[in-house]
Amino acid sequence: MTEPCTFVIFGATGDLARNKLLPALYHLDAAGRLNRDTRILANGRRHADRDAWLADVRAHFAGTVRGGLDEEIFSRFAARTDYVHGDLRDSILYDNLCEKLSEGGAFPADLAFYMALSPSDYAGVIQNLDRVKLLDETRGWRRVVIEKPFGNNLQSAVTLQRRLTEHLREDQIFRIDHYLGKETVRNILVFRFANVLMEPLWNRNTIDHIQIIHAEPQGIGERGATYEKSGALSDMIQSHLLQLLTFVAMESPVSMAAEALHAEKLKILKSIRPIPTDKVNEVAVRGQYDAGTVNGTAVNGYRAEQRVSADSHTETFAALKLHIDNWRWAGVPFLLRTGKRMAQKQALVAICFKQPPQQFFRASHVRCEASNWLVIGIQPDECIRMEMTIKAPGEALATRQTGLDASFRQANEIVNDAYEELLLDIIRGDRSLFLTYLEIEQAWRIVDPVLQAWSNPGEDLHLYPSGSWGPAEADRLFDDSCRFWRNTLEPCGCGKSG
Ligand SMILES: NC(=O)c1ccc[n+]([C@@H]2O[C@H](COP(=O)([O-])OP(=O)(O)OC[C@H]3O[C@@H](n4cnc5c(N)ncnc54)[C@H](OP(=O)(O)O)[C@@H]3O)[C@@H](O)[C@H]2O)c1
């Protein structure tokens, strides 16, 4: 059981709070994992008072919480909450917060401030909290949780960091990447460092290349205005996919303590070969979804979405080939790919092993023999599966692919949302699954040359039909025509005909 604390949520009326944070706190409460005295103080503008806000939360929960809304749990959850109405830019809000938090010992003295806000509001809110002494740690700890994106390029990240550290120490800042709260992502560490079996194989001697993929069938919905300022590279690759890469590629840390993990992750990010601005086209492919059909429904192209410019060149698809210049990974390409309006929802890491030195069992019409793969499914299905070649039953030496399954969840075990574990880590003060500033800065350094090259329109922006797997142009990132993108978890039945 965690110690009691107060969660102050700015932006408690927004999408993130309603769909992720508040349901996660409800689930923790339901599972008895939240201290009885932990309180939630919400801020928003949309609702005038606590009753209106809670009615909205309740209506939202009906469709989001696991197993449907339980009235008893909801009343317990509601009893933990309070609401302060007000505008972030109005200094009175902070006076009202101080007053509320000092009400007769109702709120525990340890305070976590969650910024479920537009990043442009972080610095102003933190400055105001400092002004009214709410960041003073005399009576308890103060932690500030910051959502992605942390800046929208290297320069803006540097500026944001400078503004935050005028008021906060680095160890008070919890930069969240919810991907790292996913159990399969954390399982990558256990799988790699609790088993000796994989370690001798986990290097350039046996691994041909590694793919890290996040595909989703959704378009940008109502996020047009925000998405126009980011695009797939910033939205997914700079954050989630580069973080996944660090988990797959890092050396064994000296311990699982936050500092040790952060040090190894940073070393990997620093070992990624810089991309020269004039070579972007050789290692990166951008695309944008056109009209098409997703799950049987006709959908618009990106440029016809709300609040998107009719001649937008924002990429909704990005693929990037990276090299890690260290002994373990020299010569092993890491291929990162993400897209919206893709054929299906799929996030995975696929590790493709080299071919045997001699092909004894090669069928004559197949030019490329099937490889061994280690596939780590992240969403929607979690799995860790090794694909092997075995003999097919019958007299000839025909082969087929089979999977050795190391999936970790039993059918009756529930999947916790990533935010649940991360919220508990904030209360415990465990920063191991949160990002340090140095990691973020380095991640921007990696993608900045590509962002610069893509800031202009160009013929290298490839339209792809919605419901496809993105532009075929992305295939050129493979050095060999026998290699191909892993779109799904299904075993690759056979080699690619050449
Ligand atoms: N949505 C997600 O699933 C998701 C996922 C990952 C990261 N994020 C990040 O999380 C942050 C929040 O995203 P979101 O989708 O929740 O945004 P959102 O739906 O637009 O919500 C923004 C919140 O900020 C509040 N707000 C804005 N200006 C304010 C002001 N002047 N005074 C008081 N409150 C103000 C809004 O309150 P009112 O509406 O009451 O005015 C609302 O509660 C962003 O940094 C986003 O990048 C979101």
The ligand as a Gaussian input file, in Angstrom:
#p B3LYP/6-31G(d) Opt

LIG

0 1
 N       -5.547000      12.753000     -24.620000
 C       -4.633000      11.796000     -24.517000
 O       -4.938000      10.599000     -24.553000
 C       -3.166000      12.155000     -24.334000
 C       -2.213000      11.138000     -24.466000
 C       -0.870000      11.448000     -24.250000
 C       -0.515000      12.749000     -23.917000
 N       -1.460000      13.715000     -23.822000
 C       -1.036000      15.061000     -23.430000
 O       -1.789000      15.448000     -22.278000
 C       -2.028000      16.840000     -22.289000
 C       -3.551000      17.101000     -22.213000
 O       -4.164000      16.550000     -23.357000
 P       -5.744000      16.424000     -23.511000
 O       -5.978000      15.552000     -24.680000
 O       -6.389000      16.039000     -22.227000
 O       -6.149000      17.935000     -23.862000
 P       -7.599000      18.575000     -23.803000
 O       -8.657000      17.569000     -23.935000
 O       -7.584000      19.727000     -24.745000
 O       -7.685000      19.155000     -22.301000
 C       -7.011000      20.312000     -21.930000
 C       -7.378000      20.656000     -20.504000
 O       -6.738000      21.878000     -20.186000
 C       -7.689000      22.744000     -19.581000
 N       -7.352000      24.132000     -19.857000
 C       -6.904000      24.647000     -21.027000
 N       -6.695000      25.966000     -20.881000
 C       -7.032000      26.288000     -19.608000
 C       -7.051000      27.477000     -18.862000
 N       -6.650000      28.635000     -19.395000
 N       -7.453000      27.420000     -17.581000
 C       -7.848000      26.269000     -17.018000
 N       -7.846000      25.096000     -17.681000
 C       -7.452000      25.103000     -18.945000
 C       -8.985000      22.374000     -20.209000
 O      -10.013000      22.793000     -19.344000
 P      -11.479000      23.216000     -19.866000
 O      -11.772000      22.334000     -21.034000
 O      -12.339000      22.961000     -18.689000
 O      -11.375000      24.632000     -20.271000
 C       -8.866000      20.867000     -20.272000
 O       -9.207000      20.291000     -19.043000
 C       -1.378000      17.361000     -23.575000
 O       -0.066000      17.755000     -23.263000
 C       -1.324000      16.137000     -24.468000
 O       -0.269000      16.221000     -25.400000
 C       -2.781000      13.452000     -24.020000

